[in-house]
Amino acid sequence: MYPDPTSRSHQLYDRALSSLPGGNTRTTVYMKPYPIYAARGEGCRVWDVDGNSYIDCINNFTSLIHGHAHPHLIEAATRQLAIGSAFGLPTESEVDLAELIARRLPSVEQVRFTNSGTEAVMMALKAARAFTGRPKIAKCEGAYHGSYDYAEVSLDPTPEQWGGNAPVSVAYAKGTPDNVLADVITIPFNDPEAAVSLIREHGAELACVLVDPMPNRAGLAPADTAYLEALRRITREVGALLIFDEVITFRLGYRGAQGLWGIDPDLTTLGKIIGGGFPVGAVAGHSEFMAVFDPRSGKPALPHGGTFSANPVTMRAGIAAMELLDEAAFARLDSIGEAVRSGINEAFRKSGVAGGTVGLGSLLKIHFADHPVRDYRSAYLTEQETRRQTMFHRAMLNRGVLAAGYGLMALSTPMTDADVEAIVAAASGALAEVSAMT
């Protein structure tokens, strides 16, 4: 049972405190009183250093869509490792993966690879500035787009910082320069009228509008079609680029979120599933906009390197992962996602605890709210909701299901109907525990 002060995970955490700040490298994997340390994974399961097994419903924060140690991905990566892991030269592998992505996304003609989603977003924003010659960006309140200063503005504003009806730009990390805040226009999510008004007001200075069609940190509520259509129209009106952050939502379908919504952005950022379990990111779009990276006439408008960008191990594993994600695989992921969401929603109803799930496809997020969740503000956790979320997460762990501490679940292709039933049963038991203690 977690927590256990005699566990190997607890011992490793105590040891880590002396060599890692706070005992960890990723803030996202920290939990109180100590994190659980992974030992190995196979399929949709992960084992910790104490030998406990969990159905993995976080899959390295949505990146492992085929679960752990998939034989096809192991073969692709090890075959490449045997002949070289990285070169100071391009390889055919990056051409192959770029062509695959361009075939799937009608809005994409060219691709530029990076090492992470954070870097992809950073380069997309810089590309928009280079193309338009304008300094400012617009992004949605509460939406996470990685660790670039501009992209993380207004990531977690408290109600005291909401600024009434119009969102304000608030620093996420201490030390963020004031000029960064001045160059970011924060817009509300799923409010087309207010968003359009703000974009039009600052349109002459805006390089781009950055939007995640289903922003995880802002509640994982899907965007209304009318909202995304409004962003598409207004960006064209003011001459700004529309950037879709599909680092996570590309796992929603064969053509990503933009395929589901039927909207073509100017630039798209990708990551996670396109790397087959290895570090990856990408900026993709029409050749007109991607030309800022082109070095053929000398120094490009936007120089970009990266020692491990497009390394062939990632590229080959990514190709293998994407080839497995055919239409049938996405249909199966849609099916199990709907089964888990409906099963947990029914468990909420039976437990009498306020809340339910939101999401699409293989993604879902659990909320303990007594109202619809549509954006960051409606998803903002009260003290009671925070307690229930923490209690639920721990109860799920102790029933053999690993999810994110804030309620996110990302399902994977190795999951069976029996795994789905086990996830729903664990959630039902966890909700009964929450109901009994609150």
C-alpha positions in Angstrom: 0.0 0.0 0.0 1.1 3.5 -0.8 2.7 5.2 1.1 5.0 2.8 2.8 8.1 4.3 4.6 9.9 0.9 4.3 9.5 0.8 0.5 12.4 0.8 -2.0 10.8 3.8 -3.7 10.9 5.7 -0.4 14.6 4.8 0.0 15.4 5.9 -3.5 13.7 9.2 -2.9 15.7 9.8 0.3 18.8 9.1 -1.7 17.8 11.3 -4.6 17.3 14.4 -2.3 21.0 14.9 -2.0 21.8 14.9 -5.8 18.6 16.2 -7.4 16.7 19.4 -6.3 13.6 18.1 -4.6 14.7 14.6 -5.4 13.5 14.8 -9.1 14.2 16.0 -12.6 10.6 16.4 -13.7 8.2 18.4 -11.5 5.3 16.5 -13.2 6.4 13.1 -11.6 6.7 14.4 -8.1 4.1 13.4 -5.5 3.8 13.6 -1.8 5.1 12.1 0.4 7.4 10.5 -2.2 7.2 9.4 -5.9 6.9 5.8 -7.0 10.0 4.7 -8.9 9.5 2.6 -12.1 11.6 -0.5 -12.7 10.2 -1.8 -16.0 7.2 -1.8 -18.4 5.6 -4.2 -20.8 2.5 -3.6 -22.8 0.0 -1.5 -20.8 1.6 -2.4 -17.5 4.4 -0.9 -15.4 6.2 -2.4 -12.4 7.8 -0.3 -9.7 11.0 -1.0 -7.8 9.0 -2.8 -5.1 7.5 -5.3 -7.5 4.0 -3.7 -7.6 2.2 -3.8 -11.0 0.0 -1.1 -12.4 -2.2 -0.7 -15.5 -0.4 2.3 -17.0 -3.0 5.0 -17.7 -0.6 7.9 -18.0 1.9 6.3 -20.5 4.7 8.9 -19.9 2.2 11.7 -20.1 0.5 10.6 -23.3 3.7 9.8 -25.3 3.5 6.0 -25.2 0.5 5.3 -27.3 1.7 1.7 -27.8 2.5 1.2 -24.2 5.9 -0.2 -23.1 8.5 -2.2 -25.0 6.4 -2.9 -28.1 8.3 -5.5 -30.1 8.0 -3.6 -33.4 9.4 -0.4 -31.8 12.2 -2.3 -30.1 13.2 -3.9 -33.4 13.2 -0.5 -35.2 15.3 1.2 -32.6 17.8 -1.6 -32.0 18.3 -2.1 -35.7 19.3 1.6 -36.0 21.4 1.5 -32.8 23.5 -1.2 -34.3 24.6 1.1 -37.2 24.7 4.4 -35.4 22.6 6.5 -33.0 23.4 10.0 -34.3 25.5 11.7 -37.0 26.6 15.2 -37.9 24.8 14.5 -41.2 21.2 14.2 -42.2 19.8 10.7 -42.7 17.0 9.2 -44.9 15.0 8.4 -41.7 14.1 12.1 -41.2 12.9 12.3 -44.8 10.7 9.2 -44.3 9.1 10.4 -41.1 8.5 13.9 -42.5 6.8 12.4 -45.6 4.6 10.3 -43.4 3.5 13.3 -41.3 2.8 15.3 -44.4 0.7 12.5 -45.9 -1.5 12.5 -42.8 -2.0 16.2 -42.3 -3.4 18.2 -45.2 -2.1 21.4 -43.7 1.5 20.2 -43.8 3.9 20.3 -46.6 7.2 20.5 -44.7 8.5 19.4 -41.3 11.3 20.6 -39.0 12.3 18.2 -36.2 13.2 19.1 -32.7 14.0 17.2 -29.5 10.8 18.0 -27.5 7.4 19.5 -27.7 8.6 22.5 -25.7 11.3 23.2 -28.4 8.7 22.6 -31.2 6.4 25.3 -29.7 9.3 27.7 -29.2 10.5 27.3 -32.8 6.9 27.7 -34.1 6.4 31.0 -32.2 9.8 32.2 -33.5 8.9 31.1 -37.0 5.7 33.1 -36.8 7.6 36.2 -35.7 10.2 35.7 -38.4 7.5 35.3 -41.1 5.3 38.2 -40.0 7.9 40.6 -38.5 5.6 41.1 -35.6 6.5 40.7 -31.9 3.4 39.5 -30.0 1.6 36.2 -29.6 -1.8 35.2 -28.3 -2.5 32.1 -26.3 -5.3 30.7 -24.2 -5.6 31.1 -20.5 -4.5 28.0 -18.6 -3.1 26.2 -21.6 0.2 24.4 -21.3 2.6 24.6 -24.3 5.9 23.7 -22.7 8.6 25.7 -20.9 9.4 28.6 -23.2 8.8 31.9 -21.4 6.2 33.2 -23.8 4.3 29.9 -24.1 3.9 29.4 -20.3 2.4 32.9 -19.6 -0.9 32.6 -17.7 -0.5 28.9 -17.2 -1.9 28.8 -13.7 -3.4 32.2 -12.7 -5.3 32.1 -9.4 -8.9 33.6 -9.3 -7.4 36.8 -7.8 -5.3 37.2 -11.0 -8.1 36.5 -13.5 -8.8 40.2 -14.2 -12.6 40.0 -14.5 -13.9 39.0 -17.9 -10.7 39.8 -19.8 -7.8 37.5 -19.0 -4.5 39.1 -18.1 -1.0 38.0 -18.7 0.5 36.5 -15.5 4.0 35.0 -15.1 4.2 31.3 -14.4 7.9 31.1 -13.3 9.5 33.6 -11.0 11.9 35.9 -12.8 9.9 36.1 -16.0 10.8 39.5 -17.5 8.0 42.0 -17.8 8.6 42.5 -21.5 7.7 38.8 -22.0 4.3 39.5 -20.3 3.8 42.6 -22.5 4.2 40.5 -25.7 1.7 37.9 -24.8 -2.1 38.5 -25.2 -4.0 36.0 -23.1 -7.4 35.0 -24.6 -10.2 32.9 -23.1 -10.8 29.4 -24.3 -14.1 28.4 -25.8 -15.4 32.1 -25.9 -15.2 33.1 -29.5 -16.6 36.6 -29.1 -14.2 37.6 -26.4 -11.2 35.9 -28.1 -11.9 37.6 -31.5 -12.3 41.0 -29.8 -8.9 40.7 -28.1 -7.2 39.4 -31.3 -8.7 42.2 -33.4 -7.6 44.8 -30.8 -4.0 43.7 -30.9 -4.0 42.3 -34.5 -1.5 44.7 -36.0 1.2 43.5 -33.6 0.3 39.8 -33.4 2.6 37.2 -35.1 0.3 34.3 -34.2 -2.4 32.7 -32.1 -1.4 29.5 -30.4 -4.1 27.1 -29.5 -4.4 23.5 -28.3 -7.8 22.1 -29.5 -8.1 20.1 -26.2 -5.8 21.7 -23.6 -4.8 19.3 -20.9 -3.9 21.8 -18.1 -6.9 23.9 -18.9 -9.3 21.0 -18.2 -9.0 18.8 -21.3 -12.3 20.1 -22.5 -12.6 19.9 -26.3 -12.8 23.2 -28.2 -16.1 24.1 -29.7 -16.0 24.0 -33.5 -17.3 27.5 -33.6 -14.4 28.7 -31.4 -11.7 27.2 -33.6 -13.5 28.4 -36.8 -13.5 31.9 -35.2 -9.8 31.8 -34.6 -9.2 30.6 -38.2 -11.2 33.6 -39.6 -9.8 36.3 -37.3 -6.1 35.2 -37.8 -6.6 35.5 -41.5 -8.3 38.9 -41.1 -5.4 40.4 -39.0 -2.6 38.6 -40.9 -1.4 36.5 -38.0 -0.6 32.8 -38.2 -2.8 30.2 -36.5 -0.7 27.5 -34.7 -2.2 24.3 -33.5 -0.3 22.7 -30.6 -0.9 19.0 -31.4 1.9 17.6 -29.2 -0.8 15.7 -27.3 -3.9 15.9 -29.5 -2.2 14.2 -32.5 -3.1 11.0 -30.7 -6.9 11.7 -31.2 -7.1 10.4 -34.7 -5.3 9.5 -38.0 -5.2 13.2 -39.0 -5.0 14.5 -35.4 -7.3 17.1 -33.9 -7.3 19.2 -37.0 -8.7 16.3 -38.9 -11.5 15.8 -36.4 -12.4 19.5 -36.4 -11.8 20.0 -40.1 -9.6 23.1 -39.7 -6.2 23.6 -41.3 -3.8 25.7 -39.2 -0.8 27.5 -40.7 1.7 25.7 -38.4 1.4 22.6 -36.3 3.6 21.5 -33.4 4.0 17.8 -32.8 5.8 15.5 -30.3 5.2 12.6 -28.0 3.7 9.8 -30.1 5.7 10.6 -33.3 8.9 9.5 -31.5 8.0 6.0 -30.7 9.0 6.4 -27.1 12.1 8.6 -27.7 12.6 12.3 -27.3 11.0 14.2 -30.2 9.3 17.3 -31.4 8.4 18.9 -34.7 7.2 22.1 -36.4 5.1 21.4 -39.5 3.2 23.5 -42.0 2.9 25.0 -45.4 6.1 25.6 -47.2 5.4 29.3 -47.4 5.7 29.5 -43.6 8.4 26.9 -43.2 10.7 28.8 -45.6 12.0 30.8 -42.6 14.1 27.7 -41.8 15.5 27.4 -45.3 19.3 27.9 -45.4 19.8 27.6 -49.1 20.3 31.4 -49.7 22.6 31.9 -46.7 21.6 32.6 -43.1 17.9 31.8 -42.9 15.4 34.1 -41.2 15.3 31.6 -38.4 18.4 29.5 -37.9 17.8 26.2 -36.0 20.1 23.4 -35.1 20.0 20.8 -32.3 22.6 18.1 -31.7 20.0 15.3 -31.5 17.3 16.8 -33.7 16.1 14.2 -36.2 18.5 11.5 -34.8 17.8 8.3 -36.6 16.9 6.2 -33.6 14.0 8.5 -32.8 13.1 8.8 -36.5 13.0 5.0 -37.0 11.1 4.3 -33.8 8.7 7.1 -34.7 8.1 5.7 -38.2 7.4 2.3 -36.7 5.0 3.8 -34.1 3.1 5.8 -36.7 2.8 2.9 -39.1 1.1 0.9 -36.3 -1.4 3.7 -35.9 -3.7 3.0 -38.8 -7.4 3.7 -39.0 -8.3 0.5 -37.2 -5.9 1.3 -34.3 -7.6 4.7 -33.8 -11.1 3.1 -34.0 -10.0 0.7 -31.2 -8.6 3.5 -29.1 -11.8 5.5 -29.6 -13.8 2.5 -28.4 -11.8 1.8 -25.3 -11.7 5.5 -24.5 -15.5 5.8 -24.7 -15.8 2.6 -22.5 -13.6 4.0 -19.8 -15.2 7.5 -19.9 -18.8 6.1 -19.7 -17.8 3.5 -17.1 -16.3 6.1 -14.8 -19.2 8.5 -15.4 -21.5 5.8 -14.3 -19.4 5.1 -11.2 -19.6 8.8 -10.3 -23.4 8.6 -10.6 -23.6 5.6 -8.4 -21.2 7.0 -5.8 -23.1 10.2 -5.4 -19.8 12.2 -5.7 -20.0 15.3 -7.9 -18.0 15.0 -11.0 -17.3 13.1 -14.2 -14.9 12.8 -17.2 -14.1 15.0 -20.2 -12.1 14.1 -23.3 -12.1 12.4 -26.6 -10.5 9.3 -28.2 -7.8 7.8 -25.9 -7.7 10.8 -23.6 -9.8 11.6 -20.5 -9.6 13.7 -17.5 -11.5 13.3 -14.2 -13.1 16.3 -12.6 -14.7 16.6 -9.2 -16.8 19.6 -10.2 -20.6 20.0 -9.9 -20.8 22.1 -13.1 -19.7 21.6 -16.8 -16.0 22.0 -17.5 -15.4 24.1 -20.6 -12.2 26.1 -20.0 -9.5 26.8 -17.4 -11.7 28.8 -15.0 -14.5 26.2 -14.9 -11.8 23.5 -14.4 -10.1 25.4 -11.6 -9.9 23.2 -8.5 -11.5 24.3 -5.2 -9.9 23.1 -2.0 -12.5 20.3 -1.7 -12.0 19.2 -5.3 -8.2 19.2 -4.7 -8.6 16.9 -1.7 -10.9 14.6 -3.6 -8.5 14.4 -6.6 -5.6 13.6 -4.3 -7.6 10.9 -2.5 -8.9 9.4 -5.7 -5.4 9.3 -7.2 -4.0 7.4 -4.2 -6.9 5.0 -4.1 -6.4 4.2 -7.8 -2.7 3.5 -7.2 -3.6 1.1 -4.4 -6.0 -0.6 -6.8 -3.3 -1.1 -9.4 -4.0 1.8 -11.8 -1.5 4.5 -12.6 -2.9 7.9 -13.7 -1.7 11.5 -13.4 -2.2 13.1 -10.0 -4.4 15.8 -11.6 -6.8 13.2 -13.2 -5.4 12.8 -16.7 -5.5 9.4 -18.3 -4.0 8.4 -21.6 -4.9 4.9 -22.9 -2.8 2.7 -25.2 -3.2 0.1 -28.0 -2.2 -2.9 -25.9 -5.1 -2.5 -23.5 -7.7 -5.2 -23.6 -11.4 -5.3 -22.7 -10.4 -6.9 -19.4 -8.0 -3.9 -18.7 -10.8 -1.5 -19.4 -13.0 -3.3 -17.0 -10.3 -3.3 -14.4 -9.7 0.5 -14.8 -13.5 1.2 -14.3 -13.7 -1.2 -11.3 -10.7 0.6 -9.7 -12.3 4.0 -10.3 -15.6 2.7 -8.8 -13.7 1.5 -5.7 -11.7 4.7 -5.5 -14.9 6.8 -5.7 -16.5 4.8 -3.0 -13.5 5.6 -0.8 -13.8 9.3 -1.7 -17.5 9.3 -0.9 -16.9 7.7 2.5 -14.2 10.2 3.5 -15.7 13.5 2.4 
